[in-house]
């Protein structure tokens, strides 16, 4: 009986190790695909997104100095 339990535990451990190894291999393949196949395209998208010339006009209220005098009005 005891050896039977040990055998089922070993099978379960081996099964879980196989599943973990398989998932790890899939993740490595996915990372490689992103890096080597889509890398240039993603780099171009990032560059275009980061180098856009946009003017952002903030809407601020009146700015006062320490003496409560109005300095800048936007």
C-alpha positions, 0 to 999 in steps of 0.5 A: 500500500505504501509503495503504491502511494509513493508511485502515484505521488511520483507520477503526479510530480512527474506530470506536474514537472512535465506540464511546468516544463511545457509551459516554460518552453511555450513562454520562451517561444513566445518571447522569441517570437515577440523579440525576433519577429515583431521586434522591428515593428514594435520598435517603430510603433514605440518611436512614432508614439514617443516622437509625436509633436503635440502641443498640450495647453494646460488650463490653469487658474490665476497664479499668485505670489507669496504676497497674494498678488496676481502674477500670471494669468492663463 
